[in-house]
Amino acid sequence: MKFAWTGIAAALVFTAPASAETPEEVAAAALEAAPVWDGHNDVPIQLRGRYRNMIADFNFADTTGSGPDHPNGRTMHTDLTRLETGAVGAQFWSVYVSADLDEPEAVVATIEQIDVTRRLIAKYPDQLTLALTSADVEQALAQGKIASLIGMEGGHSIGSSLAVLRQMYAIGARYMTLTHSKNTPWADSATDAPEHDGLTGFGKDLVREMNRMGMLVDLSHVSEKTMMDALDVTKAPVIFSHSGARAINGHARNVPDSVLSRLPENGGIVMVVGLPGFLNEATRQWYGSFQAEKARLEALLQGQPDAVEAALEAWAEVNPEPKATISDMADHIDHIRKVAGVSNIGIGGDYDGMATGPVGMEDVSGYPALFAELARRGYSQSDLEAISSRNMMRVLKQAEAVVAAQSGMVPIETPVPD
């Protein structure tokens, strides 16, 4: 697979010392051999929010002019051109729907998002191909296409029904994040008040059923206790489709060392996120101060939203938001390598699900810069290939092996409501 940016690295061969490759050259070689397999991209919800899933006239080759179509004017982070520049060879497209929806509404909305994702993939057959298995991913990479997989973000999307879970798998979903920002009736979220002390009995059966089918268990967004319960139950490797290391940034969405230390035994991976508030601790602290100031102003200036907005803008001018950088993202990778090992790391940018990526990686075209930074820190080409996609390929193959080993197991039955 050839990428537009490799010519830049090739040109460096004529100026770099003959005795050593530059970090950019090491990164280029790694990404040529093993293009990025990204764990989480939110283009599908952009299609819903911007275009109401009407994509006949949507130009995915170039979305750089998409800003005016969105209320906040933000340009999309993703298009086919920038995916090529970013050396993305496989992508989990997230079919996120709001956790504020009632479960029956969430089920419908998720099916709609799977539908629009599949239609988008079908619209660009020369660049994208639907992938349901590891063999499909390998074939897509061999053909120079982006292997397109589907991941569900939030267990509310199945309406607490294993039957719905099975049908979501049947129409293409290959991972499910057990919760999003709120608890489900069977699992605790990282960002909600605990209700279940992790997973309920149904939640544990759900993990077993996901193992039986080959749907990956995604533990981004869940509480530490839910992470632990899932690791206790699962027979297949888990993923964190877009999370960081809590030791580097204390956000509850990040993975604590207690969980990282269990990943080598499980075989799972943390696909490191690019969201600045999860990367840079100063950014996280700034956001907490911003929210506190907003609450203070709203209490003092009740019924005066314009005055609150003006005062907040003035506060932000005096207290500018710290910027996360590529180095911050690399720090998370360093820490996960230290605690869990290089075999337990992947990449899950969260592009088009956040305002921006870190400085230098604002959109999906920035991955080569991250890998050059890792090479600068001493990561070998084989390390970089493992992080970019080989670890994720191993995880999917192991999950498929678990399915084969349980081929005689029948679906888990649960009674429908009386």
Solvent accessible surface area in square Angstrom, and as a share of the most:
residue,aa,sasa,rsa
1,M,59,0.26
2,K,163,0.69
3,F,11,0.05
4,A,69,0.54
5,W,24,0.09
6,T,31,0.18
7,G,45,0.43
8,I,123,0.63
9,A,9,0.07
10,A,56,0.44
11,A,58,0.45
12,L,57,0.29
13,V,93,0.53
14,F,178,0.74
15,T,113,0.66
16,A,21,0.16
17,P,94,0.59
18,A,116,0.90
19,S,109,0.70
20,A,63,0.49
21,E,109,0.49
22,T,31,0.18
23,P,39,0.24
24,E,70,0.31
25,E,17,0.08
26,V,24,0.14
27,A,2,0.02
28,A,9,0.07
29,A,34,0.27
30,A,0,0.00
31,L,0,0.00
32,E,47,0.21
33,A,52,0.40
34,A,3,0.02
35,P,8,0.05
36,V,0,0.00
37,W,2,0.01
38,D,2,0.01
39,G,0,0.00
40,H,0,0.00
41,N,1,0.00
42,D,6,0.03
43,V,0,0.00
44,P,1,0.01
45,I,39,0.20
46,Q,17,0.07
47,L,0,0.00
48,R,77,0.28
49,G,56,0.54
50,R,22,0.08
51,Y,49,0.19
52,R,204,0.75
53,N,20,0.10
54,M,149,0.67
55,I,8,0.04
56,A,92,0.72
57,D,143,0.74
58,F,16,0.07
59,N,83,0.42
60,F,0,0.00
61,A,41,0.32
62,D,74,0.38
63,T,5,0.03
64,T,78,0.45
65,G,60,0.58
66,S,6,0.04
67,G,3,0.03
68,P,121,0.76
69,D,82,0.43
70,H,44,0.19
71,P,132,0.83
72,N,103,0.53
73,G,42,0.41
74,R,40,0.14
75,T,50,0.29
76,M,1,0.01
77,H,10,0.04
78,T,0,0.00
79,D,1,0.00
80,L,16,0.08
81,T,80,0.46
82,R,30,0.11
83,L,0,0.00
84,E,80,0.36
85,T,45,0.26
86,G,0,0.00
87,A,0,0.00
88,V,1,0.01
89,G,0,0.00
90,A,2,0.01
91,Q,1,0.00
92,F,0,0.00
93,W,2,0.01
94,S,0,0.00
95,V,0,0.00
96,Y,49,0.19
97,V,2,0.01
98,S,38,0.24
99,A,18,0.14
100,D,104,0.54
101,L,59,0.29
102,D,97,0.50
103,E,42,0.19
104,P,99,0.62
105,E,93,0.42
106,A,0,0.00
107,V,24,0.14
108,V,88,0.51
109,A,5,0.04
110,T,0,0.00
111,I,79,0.40
112,E,72,0.32
113,Q,0,0.00
114,I,3,0.01
115,D,66,0.34
116,V,0,0.00
117,T,1,0.01
118,R,93,0.34
119,R,96,0.35
120,L,2,0.01
121,I,7,0.04
122,A,74,0.57
123,K,72,0.31
124,Y,30,0.11
125,P,79,0.50
126,D,109,0.56
127,Q,78,0.35
128,L,3,0.01
129,T,38,0.22
130,L,47,0.24
131,A,0,0.00
132,L,58,0.29
133,T,56,0.33
134,S,6,0.04
135,A,64,0.49
136,D,43,0.22
137,V,0,0.00
138,E,78,0.35
139,Q,107,0.47
140,A,1,0.01
141,L,40,0.20
142,A,92,0.71
143,Q,99,0.44
144,G,42,0.40
145,K,49,0.21
146,I,15,0.07
147,A,0,0.00
148,S,0,0.00
149,L,0,0.00
150,I,0,0.00
151,G,0,0.00
152,M,0,0.00
153,E,7,0.03
154,G,0,0.00
155,G,0,0.00
156,H,14,0.06
157,S,0,0.00
158,I,0,0.00
159,G,25,0.24
160,S,38,0.25
161,S,30,0.20
162,L,1,0.00
163,A,53,0.41
164,V,38,0.22
165,L,0,0.00
166,R,53,0.19
167,Q,114,0.51
168,M,2,0.01
169,Y,53,0.20
170,A,73,0.56
171,I,63,0.32
172,G,0,0.00
173,A,0,0.00
174,R,18,0.07
175,Y,0,0.00
176,M,0,0.00
177,T,0,0.00
178,L,0,0.00
179,T,0,0.00
180,H,28,0.12
181,S,44,0.28
182,K,95,0.40
183,N,22,0.11
184,T,5,0.03
185,P,83,0.53
186,W,3,0.01
187,A,0,0.00
188,D,2,0.01
189,S,3,0.02
190,A,20,0.16
191,T,66,0.38
192,D,56,0.29
193,A,72,0.56
194,P,110,0.69
195,E,122,0.55
196,H,46,0.20
197,D,98,0.51
198,G,0,0.00
199,L,9,0.04
200,T,39,0.23
201,G,53,0.51
202,F,52,0.22
203,G,0,0.00
204,K,66,0.28
205,D,43,0.22
206,L,0,0.00
207,V,0,0.00
208,R,100,0.36
209,E,0,0.00
210,M,0,0.00
211,N,6,0.03
212,R,41,0.15
213,M,20,0.09
214,G,8,0.08
215,M,3,0.01
216,L,3,0.01
217,V,2,0.01
218,D,0,0.00
219,L,0,0.00
220,S,0,0.00
221,H,19,0.08
222,V,0,0.00
223,S,18,0.12
224,E,65,0.29
225,K,84,0.36
226,T,0,0.00
227,M,1,0.00
228,M,44,0.19
229,D,11,0.06
230,A,0,0.00
231,L,14,0.07
232,D,97,0.50
233,V,25,0.14
234,T,16,0.09
235,K,144,0.61
236,A,6,0.05
237,P,4,0.03
238,V,0,0.00
239,I,0,0.00
240,F,0,0.00
241,S,0,0.00
242,H,3,0.01
243,S,0,0.00
244,G,0,0.00
245,A,0,0.00
246,R,62,0.23
247,A,63,0.49
248,I,61,0.31
249,N,0,0.00
250,G,31,0.29
251,H,47,0.21
252,A,39,0.30
253,R,8,0.03
254,N,0,0.00
255,V,0,0.00
256,P,15,0.09
257,D,57,0.29
258,S,47,0.30
259,V,0,0.00
260,L,0,0.00
261,S,66,0.43
262,R,73,0.27
263,L,0,0.00
264,P,70,0.44
265,E,164,0.74
266,N,30,0.15
267,G,10,0.09
268,G,0,0.00
269,I,0,0.00
270,V,0,0.00
271,M,0,0.00
272,V,0,0.00
273,V,0,0.00
274,G,0,0.00
275,L,39,0.19
276,P,20,0.13
277,G,17,0.16
278,F,22,0.09
279,L,2,0.01
280,N,27,0.14
281,E,58,0.26
282,A,53,0.41
283,T,4,0.02
284,R,72,0.26
285,Q,100,0.44
286,W,40,0.14
287,Y,118,0.45
288,G,41,0.40
289,S,55,0.35
290,F,47,0.20
291,Q,72,0.32
292,A,63,0.49
293,E,25,0.11
294,K,77,0.33
295,A,59,0.46
296,R,126,0.46
297,L,13,0.06
298,E,82,0.37
299,A,64,0.50
300,L,116,0.58
301,L,46,0.23
302,Q,140,0.62
303,G,80,0.77
304,Q,87,0.39
305,P,98,0.62
306,D,115,0.60
307,A,38,0.29
308,V,12,0.07
309,E,100,0.45
310,A,59,0.46
311,A,32,0.24
312,L,18,0.09
313,E,99,0.44
314,A,55,0.43
315,W,50,0.17
316,A,33,0.26
317,E,144,0.65
318,V,119,0.69
319,N,54,0.27
320,P,97,0.61
321,E,72,0.32
322,P,46,0.29
323,K,136,0.57
324,A,2,0.02
325,T,53,0.31
326,I,27,0.14
327,S,48,0.31
328,D,25,0.13
329,M,0,0.00
330,A,0,0.00
331,D,49,0.26
332,H,0,0.00
333,I,0,0.00
334,D,40,0.21
335,H,28,0.12
336,I,0,0.00
337,R,86,0.32
338,K,170,0.72
339,V,45,0.26
340,A,12,0.09
341,G,22,0.21
342,V,36,0.21
343,S,58,0.37
344,N,6,0.03
345,I,0,0.00
346,G,2,0.02
347,I,0,0.00
348,G,0,0.00
349,G,0,0.00
350,D,9,0.05
351,Y,1,0.00
352,D,0,0.00
353,G,39,0.38
354,M,17,0.07
355,A,78,0.60
356,T,57,0.33
357,G,3,0.03
358,P,1,0.01
359,V,79,0.45
360,G,39,0.37
361,M,1,0.00
362,E,81,0.36
363,D,29,0.15
364,V,2,0.01
365,S,33,0.22
366,G,9,0.09
367,Y,1,0.00
368,P,23,0.15
369,A,41,0.32
370,L,0,0.00
371,F,0,0.00
372,A,6,0.05
373,E,29,0.13
374,L,0,0.00
375,A,15,0.12
376,R,129,0.47
377,R,74,0.27
378,G,60,0.57
379,Y,5,0.02
380,S,51,0.33
381,Q,65,0.29
382,S,78,0.50
383,D,33,0.17
384,L,0,0.00
385,E,21,0.09
386,A,18,0.14
387,I,2,0.01
388,S,1,0.01
389,S,11,0.07
390,R,121,0.44
391,N,9,0.05
392,M,3,0.01
393,M,28,0.13
394,R,70,0.26
395,V,0,0.00
396,L,3,0.02
397,K,85,0.36
398,Q,67,0.30
399,A,2,0.02
400,E,58,0.26
401,A,60,0.47
402,V,22,0.13
403,V,44,0.25
404,A,71,0.55
405,A,89,0.69
406,Q,33,0.15
407,S,99,0.64
408,G,72,0.69
409,M,69,0.31
410,V,112,0.64
411,P,56,0.35
412,I,30,0.15
413,E,154,0.69
414,T,54,0.31
415,P,131,0.82
416,V,125,0.72
417,P,129,0.81
418,D,196,1.02
